[in-house]
Amino acid sequence: AIIGYTHWTEFKEITNYEYQVGLAYNIVGLLQMSKCGINTQAQKDLVLKNAKEYFNDDVVAKLDNILEPHYLGWETPKYEKQTTDKKIIVYNHRPHTYKNYPWFLEQMDKLWDKRKDFEVWVPLAESREREYITNEKFDRVGYFSKLSSCRVGVCCRQKYEGWAISATDGMSVGVPYMFSDNDYYHELANDAGIYYDGGDEFFGKINNLLDNKNLRNDWSNKSLDRFEQGKWETAINQFDNMLNETISNLPTIGETDSYKRILDFIHKKKSVSKDDILDYLNWGVR
């Protein structure tokens, strides 16, 4: 029995190169599995939508049964809490088109025209594209420490509809996050997310967060509460259940003498190969 987990799928919606690693081949691999976790329901829906281009309804139904949304656990960060009077907006995602970074820059340009009392930290940026941008690099502890000082984080609409570890990083240290109002972000943040639909709503909400420290702190506490709900010690149960369900469906031989001898042999040796068992039992090729 094969089980798996997929965090990234090369949908045509996100690949911008001429030759794509065939999605159909990817799906054929998924169909060999008993169960496969995927990181959002929205991403599962995108797989099923694309599968219909290659396979009939029966195959798509089988794929629907195999794929299960399994939300990644939230890392418990090691950091030193930082505070600052600076109004830091963090964009701690990859500054790429599939993450809608160009749209984000457009909004920040407009915001900078109205007010020049903030900075934007883009830790994965290679260069400073704007005067208001910083791109300081840190080790893991330094990254979380710096992150804890940010006023608000932003997650824009993205095409692959997956889990945003960048957002869970920030929320785990109490940073409120503004999310494009899409299903996959609601799966991630639930009621702890600040959702916007379009530029006007974005500006209204981000201005409030920059100006009203009490409002920002209320959302910070909601982020920390969501972090407690999503820790790995809780999230691991869904993966554990997938393992146990798959194992319970495997065929087993009856409680024969040979079965008991094999079990006893494995317990004594701790780790054995199939050849070890055959040799121990003096069984032939059959």
C-alpha positions as CSV (number, residue, x, y, z in Angstrom):
1,A,0.0,0.0,0.0
2,I,1.2,3.5,-0.9
3,I,0.3,6.7,0.9
4,G,1.6,10.1,0.0
5,Y,1.4,13.9,0.5
6,T,1.5,16.6,-2.1
7,H,2.3,20.2,-1.3
8,W,2.9,21.4,-4.9
9,T,1.3,20.3,-8.2
10,E,2.3,21.7,-11.6
11,F,-1.1,22.9,-12.7
12,K,-1.2,24.7,-16.0
13,E,-2.6,27.7,-14.1
14,I,0.8,28.2,-12.5
15,T,3.4,26.9,-15.0
16,N,4.8,29.5,-17.3
17,Y,7.2,27.4,-19.3
18,E,6.4,25.7,-22.6
19,Y,7.1,22.1,-21.6
20,Q,5.2,21.0,-18.5
21,V,5.9,17.9,-16.5
22,G,2.8,16.0,-17.5
23,L,0.0,16.5,-15.0
24,A,-1.5,13.3,-16.3
25,Y,1.5,11.3,-15.3
26,N,1.3,12.9,-11.8
27,I,-2.3,11.8,-11.5
28,V,-1.5,8.3,-12.6
29,G,0.9,8.2,-9.7
30,L,-1.7,9.5,-7.3
31,L,-4.1,6.8,-8.5
32,Q,-1.6,4.1,-7.3
33,M,-2.0,5.3,-3.7
34,S,-4.4,4.2,-1.0
35,K,-4.5,7.8,0.4
36,C,-2.7,11.0,-0.4
37,G,-2.8,14.2,1.7
38,I,-3.0,17.5,0.0
39,N,-2.7,20.9,1.8
40,T,-6.1,22.5,1.1
41,Q,-9.5,21.6,-0.2
42,A,-9.1,24.3,-2.8
43,Q,-6.0,22.6,-4.2
44,K,-7.8,19.3,-4.2
45,D,-10.6,20.8,-6.2
46,L,-8.0,22.2,-8.7
47,V,-6.5,18.7,-9.1
48,L,-9.9,17.2,-9.8
49,K,-10.8,20.0,-12.2
50,N,-7.6,19.3,-14.2
51,A,-8.0,15.5,-14.0
52,K,-11.3,15.7,-15.9
53,E,-9.3,16.8,-19.0
54,Y,-7.5,13.4,-19.1
55,F,-9.7,10.8,-17.3
56,N,-13.3,9.6,-17.3
57,D,-15.7,10.2,-14.4
58,D,-14.9,6.8,-12.7
59,V,-11.2,7.6,-12.5
60,V,-11.9,11.2,-11.2
61,A,-14.2,9.7,-8.5
62,K,-11.5,7.3,-7.5
63,L,-9.0,10.3,-7.3
64,D,-11.6,12.2,-5.2
65,N,-11.6,9.3,-2.7
66,I,-7.8,9.1,-2.5
67,L,-7.0,12.8,-2.0
68,E,-7.7,14.2,1.5
69,P,-7.0,17.8,2.7
70,H,-4.4,17.5,5.5
71,Y,-3.4,20.8,6.9
72,L,0.3,21.3,7.7
73,G,1.2,21.8,11.3
74,W,2.4,25.2,12.6
75,E,6.0,25.3,13.6
76,T,6.7,26.4,17.2
77,P,9.2,29.2,16.6
78,K,12.4,29.9,18.6
79,Y,12.8,33.7,18.8
80,E,13.3,36.8,21.0
81,K,10.2,39.0,21.0
82,Q,11.0,42.4,19.4
83,T,9.1,45.6,19.5
84,T,9.5,48.8,17.5
85,D,7.8,52.1,16.8
86,K,8.2,51.4,13.1
87,K,5.1,50.5,11.2
88,I,6.4,47.4,9.3
89,I,4.4,45.7,6.7
90,V,5.8,42.2,6.0
91,Y,5.6,40.3,2.7
92,N,7.5,37.2,3.7
93,H,6.6,35.1,0.6
94,R,8.6,34.6,-2.5
95,P,8.4,37.9,-4.5
96,H,7.0,36.2,-7.6
97,T,4.1,36.6,-10.0
98,Y,2.4,33.4,-8.8
99,K,2.2,35.0,-5.4
100,N,0.8,38.2,-6.9
101,Y,3.8,40.3,-5.8
102,P,3.3,42.8,-8.7
103,W,-0.2,43.6,-7.4
104,F,1.2,44.0,-3.9
105,L,3.8,46.5,-5.0
106,E,1.1,48.5,-6.8
107,Q,-0.9,48.7,-3.6
108,M,2.2,49.7,-1.6
109,D,3.1,52.4,-4.2
110,K,-0.4,53.9,-3.7
111,L,-0.1,53.7,0.0
112,W,3.3,55.4,-0.1
113,D,1.8,58.2,-2.1
114,K,-0.7,58.8,0.7
115,R,1.5,58.2,3.8
116,K,5.2,57.7,4.2
117,D,5.3,56.5,7.7
118,F,5.8,52.7,7.1
119,E,8.3,50.3,5.6
120,V,7.8,47.0,3.8
121,W,10.1,44.1,4.8
122,V,10.5,41.5,1.9
123,P,13.1,39.1,3.4
124,L,13.2,36.9,0.2
125,A,13.8,39.9,-2.2
126,E,17.2,40.0,-3.8
127,S,17.1,43.8,-4.1
128,R,15.3,46.8,-2.8
129,E,12.9,47.8,-5.6
130,R,11.4,50.7,-3.8
131,E,12.7,53.3,-1.2
132,Y,10.2,51.9,1.4
133,I,11.4,48.3,1.0
134,T,13.9,46.5,3.3
135,N,15.2,43.0,2.6
136,E,17.3,42.2,5.7
137,K,18.4,38.5,5.9
138,F,18.6,36.6,9.2
139,D,19.1,33.0,10.4
140,R,15.9,31.2,11.5
141,V,15.8,32.6,15.1
142,G,16.6,36.1,13.8
143,Y,13.9,35.8,11.1
144,F,11.2,35.0,13.7
145,S,12.5,37.7,16.0
146,K,12.3,40.3,13.3
147,L,8.9,39.0,12.3
148,S,7.5,39.5,15.8
149,S,8.1,43.2,15.5
150,C,6.0,43.6,12.3
151,R,2.7,45.5,12.4
152,V,0.9,43.4,9.8
153,G,1.5,40.8,7.1
154,V,-0.2,40.6,3.7
155,C,-1.1,37.5,1.6
156,C,-2.3,38.3,-1.9
157,R,-4.4,36.1,-4.1
158,Q,-2.3,33.3,-5.6
159,K,-2.9,30.8,-8.3
160,Y,-1.9,27.5,-6.8
161,E,-4.4,27.8,-4.0
162,G,-2.2,26.1,-1.4
163,W,-1.1,26.5,2.2
164,A,0.9,29.6,3.0
165,I,3.7,28.7,5.5
166,S,4.8,32.3,5.4
167,A,1.5,33.3,7.0
168,T,1.6,30.6,9.6
169,D,5.2,31.8,10.5
170,G,4.0,35.3,11.1
171,M,0.8,34.4,13.0
172,S,2.8,32.1,15.3
173,V,4.6,35.2,16.6
174,G,1.5,37.3,16.8
175,V,1.5,39.1,13.5
176,P,-2.0,39.9,12.2
177,Y,-2.4,38.9,8.5
178,M,-4.5,40.4,5.8
179,F,-5.7,37.8,3.3
180,S,-7.3,38.0,-0.1
181,D,-10.8,36.7,0.4
182,N,-10.4,33.2,-1.0
183,D,-11.4,29.8,0.3
184,Y,-7.8,28.5,0.7
185,Y,-7.0,31.4,3.1
186,H,-10.1,30.8,5.1
187,E,-9.0,27.2,5.5
188,L,-5.7,28.5,6.9
189,A,-6.7,31.3,9.2
190,N,-10.4,30.8,10.0
191,D,-11.7,33.7,12.0
192,A,-8.2,34.9,12.8
193,G,-7.7,36.3,9.3
194,I,-8.4,39.8,8.1
195,Y,-10.0,39.4,4.7
196,Y,-10.2,41.9,1.9
197,D,-12.0,41.8,-1.5
198,G,-10.3,44.2,-3.8
199,G,-8.1,47.3,-3.5
200,D,-10.6,49.7,-1.8
201,E,-11.2,47.2,1.1
202,F,-7.5,46.5,1.3
203,F,-6.7,50.2,1.8
204,G,-9.4,50.7,4.4
205,K,-8.3,47.8,6.5
206,I,-4.5,48.2,6.3
207,N,-4.8,51.9,7.2
208,N,-6.8,51.0,10.3
209,L,-4.2,48.5,11.3
210,L,-1.4,51.0,10.8
211,D,-3.2,53.7,12.8
212,N,-4.9,51.9,15.5
213,K,-2.5,50.0,17.8
214,N,-5.3,48.5,20.0
215,L,-7.0,47.1,16.9
216,R,-3.8,45.6,15.7
217,N,-3.1,44.0,19.1
218,D,-6.6,42.5,19.1
219,W,-5.9,40.8,15.8
220,S,-2.5,39.8,17.1
221,N,-4.1,37.8,19.9
222,K,-6.4,36.1,17.4
223,S,-3.3,35.1,15.4
224,L,-1.7,33.6,18.5
225,D,-4.9,31.7,19.4
226,R,-5.0,30.3,15.8
227,F,-1.4,29.2,16.2
228,E,-2.3,27.2,19.3
229,Q,-5.0,25.4,17.4
230,G,-2.7,24.5,14.5
231,K,0.4,23.2,16.2
232,W,2.0,20.0,14.9
233,E,1.0,18.1,18.0
234,T,-2.6,18.5,16.9
235,A,-2.1,18.5,13.1
236,I,-0.1,15.3,13.2
237,N,-3.3,13.3,14.1
238,Q,-4.7,13.6,10.6
239,F,-1.5,12.1,9.2
240,D,-1.6,9.4,11.9
241,N,-5.2,8.6,11.0
242,M,-4.2,8.2,7.3
243,L,-1.5,5.7,8.2
244,N,-3.8,3.7,10.6
245,E,-6.7,3.6,8.1
246,T,-4.4,2.4,5.3
247,I,-2.8,-0.3,7.6
248,S,-6.2,-1.5,8.8
249,N,-7.3,-2.1,5.1
250,L,-4.2,-4.3,4.4
251,P,-4.9,-8.0,4.0
252,T,-3.3,-10.2,6.8
253,I,-2.7,-13.9,7.0
254,G,-4.5,-15.8,9.8
255,E,-3.1,-16.7,13.2
256,T,-1.2,-19.8,12.0
257,D,1.9,-21.3,13.5
258,S,4.0,-19.8,10.8
259,Y,2.5,-16.4,11.4
260,K,3.4,-16.7,15.1
261,R,6.9,-17.8,14.3
262,I,7.4,-14.9,11.9
263,L,6.1,-12.4,14.5
264,D,8.3,-13.8,17.2
265,F,11.3,-13.7,14.8
266,I,10.7,-10.0,13.9
267,H,10.3,-9.0,17.6
268,K,13.6,-10.6,18.5
269,K,15.5,-9.2,15.5
270,K,13.8,-5.8,15.5
271,S,14.5,-5.3,11.8
272,V,14.4,-8.1,9.2
273,S,14.3,-8.4,5.4
274,K,12.0,-10.7,3.4
275,D,15.0,-12.9,2.7
276,D,15.8,-13.2,6.4
277,I,12.3,-14.5,7.0
278,L,12.5,-17.0,4.1
279,D,15.8,-18.3,5.3
280,Y,14.6,-18.6,8.9
281,L,11.6,-20.6,7.9
282,N,13.5,-22.6,5.3
283,W,10.9,-21.7,2.7
284,G,11.6,-22.0,-1.0
285,V,10.9,-19.5,-3.8
286,R,7.2,-20.3,-3.7
